[in-house]
Amino acid sequence: MVALDGVSKLYRGVVAVSEMTCEIGPGVTALLGPNGAGKSTVLRLACGLTPPSRGVVRIHGHDPRNEPRVYRFVGLVPQQERVLPRTTALQFVELAGRLHGVAEPRIAAIASLEAVELDPADPRDMSTYSKGMRQRAKIAQALVNGPSIIVADEPLNGLDPRQRSRMIDTLVALGSQGRCVIISSHVLDEVDRFESRVLVMAQGRLAAVGDVNRIRELMDDRPHRIRIGTDRPGVLATALMATGTLVGLQLTPEGIDVATTDVARFARVVAGEARRVDASLDEIRPLDDDLESVFRYLMEVPRADR
């Protein structure tokens, strides 16, 4: 639905995006990276808001810069928080519908607001809304033209846990409808819940592609870190070191943090060793299978090693 082929973008000689190639289809795709990694530039390229310096961008197979009609397929949720003064959510979304040339913009606006669980009859000015409500209003205006592609720049930014949960549910529901939902985010601990495809960006380049588990599989030559909670950390740590399954071990206030390159073998011996030394196993938890750890690793490893 969206394709970038060898796309680079330069601003006054500075490379914002370099030689990016990817195809994005239905469902939720999370574009991740630190500030300055090029995420927002990629979103602008994917929407046709800025032309590539090199390479080709396609929306449903068409060049958005040469065929503006493809914009009817796109809904944009901007990161900016500005709202029109003295404007209700219904007026805001209806205006977006009129700008898109929607045949019945008020009816479409009501349906869009209801889809994100906002009351179309709410008489309040949008400036009185909570951040979460404003975010949902922005999604509503992005849906008013019935787009197949929705691009959301940092939609989780600044939301409290309840608002994040509702926003994630909304975006996942849109993806499950067969729409292409592209989000940009650095809220790594929440992105796991999207169950999405992940594009990791570093310094303007595409560093990794896949779901979280697939990205972790690319790192199987690296030690896996595991935390063990036990009532006898010193005794169990000594026993585990003697098994030859570890390449590192550290005692912490939370328990034992171990590093192993053979998770399967370690899993076979840990319970037996705990029984042998009469130590409880209160917790066995991977420390580097979460997205944040994967992301940190990808930022640190040179491209030649990936």
C-alpha positions as CSV (number, residue, x, y, z in Angstrom):
1,M,0.0,0.0,0.0
2,V,3.0,2.3,0.7
3,A,6.4,1.6,-0.9
4,L,9.7,3.4,-0.6
5,D,12.5,2.3,-3.0
6,G,16.0,3.6,-2.5
7,V,14.6,6.8,-0.9
8,S,17.0,9.4,0.4
9,K,16.1,12.9,1.7
10,L,18.5,15.8,2.1
11,Y,17.9,19.1,3.8
12,R,20.5,21.7,3.0
13,G,23.1,19.0,2.5
14,V,22.2,17.2,5.7
15,V,21.0,13.5,5.1
16,A,17.7,13.0,7.0
17,V,16.9,9.7,5.4
18,S,19.4,7.5,3.5
19,E,18.6,4.8,0.9
20,M,15.5,3.5,2.6
21,T,13.6,0.6,0.9
22,C,10.5,-0.9,2.4
23,E,7.0,-2.0,1.6
24,I,4.1,-1.4,4.1
25,G,0.8,-3.2,3.8
26,P,-2.4,-3.7,5.9
27,G,-2.2,-3.7,9.7
28,V,-0.2,-1.6,12.1
29,T,3.5,-0.8,11.3
30,A,5.5,0.9,14.0
31,L,8.3,3.2,12.9
32,L,10.8,3.5,15.8
33,G,13.9,5.5,16.5
34,P,15.3,8.2,18.7
35,N,14.8,11.9,18.0
36,G,16.7,12.8,14.8
37,A,16.6,9.2,13.4
38,G,14.4,10.4,10.4
39,K,11.0,9.0,11.5
40,S,9.0,12.2,10.8
41,T,10.8,12.6,7.5
42,V,9.8,9.1,6.5
43,L,6.2,9.8,7.4
44,R,6.2,13.0,5.3
45,L,7.7,11.1,2.4
46,A,5.1,8.3,2.8
47,C,2.3,10.9,2.7
48,G,3.7,12.7,-0.3
49,L,4.1,15.9,1.8
50,T,7.8,16.1,0.8
51,P,9.5,14.8,-2.3
52,P,12.5,12.4,-2.1
53,S,15.9,13.7,-3.1
54,R,16.5,10.3,-4.6
55,G,14.5,7.2,-5.0
56,V,10.8,6.6,-5.5
57,V,7.7,6.7,-3.2
58,R,4.5,5.0,-4.2
59,I,1.0,5.1,-2.7
60,H,-1.1,2.2,-4.1
61,G,1.4,2.1,-6.9
62,H,1.2,5.8,-7.8
63,D,3.6,8.7,-7.2
64,P,1.8,11.1,-4.9
65,R,3.8,14.1,-6.0
66,N,2.7,13.6,-9.7
67,E,-0.8,12.2,-9.0
68,P,-2.4,14.3,-6.2
69,R,-5.6,12.2,-6.5
70,V,-3.9,9.5,-4.3
71,Y,-4.2,11.8,-1.3
72,R,-7.8,10.7,-1.0
73,F,-6.4,7.3,0.2
74,V,-4.4,9.0,3.0
75,G,-5.4,10.2,6.5
76,L,-2.8,12.1,8.5
77,V,-2.7,12.4,12.3
78,P,-0.1,15.1,13.0
79,Q,2.1,15.3,16.1
80,Q,1.3,19.0,16.5
81,E,-1.3,19.9,19.2
82,R,-2.6,23.1,17.7
83,V,-6.4,23.3,17.5
84,L,-8.6,25.8,15.8
85,P,-10.0,28.4,18.3
86,R,-13.6,28.3,19.3
87,T,-14.2,25.1,17.4
88,T,-16.0,21.9,18.5
89,A,-14.8,18.5,17.5
90,L,-17.7,18.1,15.1
91,Q,-16.8,21.4,13.4
92,F,-13.1,20.4,13.2
93,V,-13.8,17.0,11.6
94,E,-16.5,18.4,9.3
95,L,-14.0,21.0,8.0
96,A,-11.6,18.3,7.2
97,G,-14.3,16.4,5.3
98,R,-15.1,19.6,3.3
99,L,-11.4,20.1,2.4
100,H,-11.3,16.5,1.2
101,G,-14.4,17.0,-0.9
102,V,-16.4,14.4,1.0
103,A,-20.0,14.3,-0.3
104,E,-21.8,14.6,3.0
105,P,-19.1,16.0,5.4
106,R,-21.3,16.4,8.5
107,I,-22.6,12.8,8.3
108,A,-19.0,11.5,7.7
109,A,-17.8,13.7,10.6
110,I,-20.4,12.2,13.0
111,A,-19.4,8.7,12.0
112,S,-15.7,9.4,12.4
113,L,-16.2,10.8,15.9
114,E,-18.3,7.9,17.0
115,A,-15.6,5.5,15.6
116,V,-13.1,7.0,18.1
117,E,-15.7,7.2,20.9
118,L,-16.1,10.9,21.0
119,D,-19.6,12.5,21.2
120,P,-20.4,14.5,18.1
121,A,-23.0,16.5,20.0
122,D,-20.4,17.7,22.6
123,P,-20.7,21.6,22.5
124,R,-17.3,22.2,24.2
125,D,-14.4,24.0,22.5
126,M,-11.7,21.5,21.6
127,S,-9.2,23.6,23.6
128,T,-10.9,22.3,26.8
129,Y,-10.3,18.7,25.8
130,S,-7.7,16.5,27.5
131,K,-4.7,15.5,25.4
132,G,-6.2,12.0,24.8
133,M,-9.5,13.5,23.6
134,R,-7.6,15.8,21.2
135,Q,-5.6,12.9,19.9
136,R,-8.8,11.0,19.2
137,A,-10.3,14.1,17.5
138,K,-7.2,14.2,15.2
139,I,-7.7,10.5,14.4
140,A,-11.4,11.3,13.6
141,Q,-10.4,14.0,11.1
142,A,-7.9,11.6,9.5
143,L,-10.7,9.0,9.0
144,V,-13.4,11.4,7.6
145,N,-12.4,10.8,4.0
146,G,-12.4,7.0,4.4
147,P,-8.7,6.5,3.9
148,S,-7.0,3.1,3.4
149,I,-3.7,4.5,4.7
150,I,-3.5,6.3,8.1
151,V,-0.2,7.9,9.2
152,A,0.1,8.9,12.8
153,D,3.1,10.8,14.1
154,E,3.7,10.1,17.8
155,P,0.1,9.4,18.6
156,L,1.0,8.1,22.1
157,N,3.1,11.1,23.0
158,G,2.0,12.7,26.4
159,L,-0.9,10.3,27.1
160,D,-1.5,8.8,30.5
161,P,-1.6,4.9,30.7
162,R,-5.4,4.7,30.3
163,Q,-5.3,7.1,27.3
164,R,-2.5,5.1,25.8
165,S,-4.4,1.9,26.1
166,R,-7.5,3.4,24.4
167,M,-5.3,4.9,21.6
168,I,-3.6,1.6,21.0
169,D,-7.0,-0.2,20.9
170,T,-8.3,2.4,18.4
171,L,-5.2,2.1,16.1
172,V,-5.2,-1.7,16.3
173,A,-8.9,-1.8,15.4
174,L,-8.2,0.3,12.3
175,G,-5.4,-2.0,11.3
176,S,-7.7,-5.1,11.7
177,Q,-10.1,-3.5,9.2
178,G,-7.4,-4.0,6.5
179,R,-6.2,-0.4,6.6
180,C,-2.5,0.4,6.5
181,V,-1.7,2.2,9.8
182,I,1.8,3.6,10.2
183,I,2.7,5.0,13.5
184,S,5.9,6.8,14.6
185,S,6.7,6.4,18.3
186,H,9.5,6.3,20.8
187,V,7.2,4.8,23.5
188,L,8.9,1.5,23.2
189,D,7.3,-0.2,26.2
190,E,3.8,0.3,24.7
191,V,4.6,-0.6,21.0
192,D,4.8,-4.3,22.0
193,R,1.0,-4.1,22.5
194,F,0.4,-3.2,18.9
195,E,1.5,-6.7,17.8
196,S,2.8,-4.8,14.8
197,R,5.5,-5.0,12.3
198,V,8.5,-2.9,13.4
199,L,10.8,-0.7,11.3
200,V,13.7,0.4,13.4
201,M,15.5,3.6,12.2
202,A,19.0,4.7,13.2
203,Q,20.7,7.8,11.9
204,G,18.4,8.1,8.9
205,R,18.8,4.4,7.9
206,L,16.6,1.4,8.3
207,A,18.3,-0.7,10.9
208,A,15.9,-3.7,11.2
209,V,12.6,-4.9,10.0
210,G,10.2,-7.5,11.5
211,D,8.2,-8.2,14.6
212,V,9.9,-7.9,18.0
213,N,10.6,-11.6,18.2
214,R,12.0,-11.7,14.7
215,I,14.4,-8.8,15.4
216,R,15.5,-10.6,18.5
217,E,16.2,-13.7,16.4
218,L,18.7,-11.7,14.3
219,M,20.7,-11.2,17.5
220,D,21.0,-14.9,18.5
221,D,24.7,-14.7,18.3
222,R,24.6,-12.3,21.2
223,P,24.2,-13.3,24.8
224,H,20.6,-13.4,26.1
225,R,20.2,-11.8,29.6
226,I,17.8,-13.5,32.1
227,R,16.8,-12.5,35.6
228,I,16.3,-15.1,38.2
229,G,14.5,-14.4,41.5
230,T,15.4,-16.8,44.3
231,D,15.7,-16.9,48.1
232,R,19.3,-18.1,47.9
233,P,21.0,-16.0,45.2
234,G,24.6,-16.6,46.3
235,V,24.2,-20.4,46.5
236,L,22.2,-20.7,43.3
237,A,24.6,-18.4,41.4
238,T,27.6,-20.6,42.3
239,A,25.7,-23.7,41.2
240,L,24.7,-22.2,37.9
241,M,28.3,-21.0,37.1
242,A,29.4,-24.6,37.5
243,T,27.1,-25.8,34.7
244,G,29.1,-24.1,32.0
245,T,25.9,-22.6,30.4
246,L,26.7,-19.0,31.3
247,V,28.9,-16.4,29.8
248,G,28.2,-13.8,32.5
249,L,26.5,-13.5,35.9
250,Q,25.8,-10.6,38.3
251,L,24.1,-10.5,41.7
252,T,21.6,-7.7,42.0
253,P,19.1,-6.5,44.6
254,E,16.4,-8.1,42.4
255,G,18.2,-11.5,42.2
256,I,20.6,-13.0,39.7
257,D,21.2,-11.6,36.2
258,V,22.8,-14.2,33.9
259,A,23.9,-14.1,30.3
260,T,23.8,-17.1,28.1
261,T,24.3,-17.9,24.4
262,D,22.4,-21.2,24.8
263,V,19.0,-20.4,26.3
264,A,17.6,-23.9,25.6
265,R,20.4,-25.6,27.5
266,F,20.2,-23.1,30.3
267,A,16.5,-23.7,30.6
268,R,17.1,-27.5,31.0
269,V,19.5,-27.1,33.9
270,V,18.2,-24.2,36.0
271,A,15.3,-25.9,37.7
272,G,17.4,-29.0,38.5
273,E,20.2,-26.9,40.0
274,A,17.7,-24.9,42.1
275,R,16.3,-28.2,43.5
276,R,19.8,-29.6,44.2
277,V,20.8,-26.6,46.3
278,D,17.3,-26.2,47.8
279,A,16.7,-22.7,46.3
280,S,13.3,-21.4,45.3
281,L,12.7,-20.1,41.8
282,D,10.4,-17.1,42.2
283,E,11.0,-15.6,38.8
284,I,12.7,-16.4,35.5
285,R,12.4,-13.4,33.2
286,P,14.2,-12.4,30.0
287,L,15.7,-9.0,30.2
288,D,16.4,-8.4,26.5
289,D,13.3,-9.7,24.6
290,D,11.4,-6.5,25.2
291,L,11.4,-3.9,22.4
292,E,13.4,-1.4,24.4
293,S,16.3,-3.8,24.8
294,V,16.2,-4.8,21.1
295,F,16.1,-1.2,20.1
296,R,19.1,-0.3,22.4
297,Y,21.1,-3.2,20.9
298,L,20.3,-2.2,17.3
299,M,21.4,1.4,18.1
300,E,24.8,0.1,19.4
301,V,25.8,-2.5,16.9
302,P,27.5,-1.3,13.7
303,R,25.6,-2.0,10.5
304,A,28.2,-4.4,9.2
305,D,27.4,-6.7,12.1
306,R,23.6,-6.9,11.4
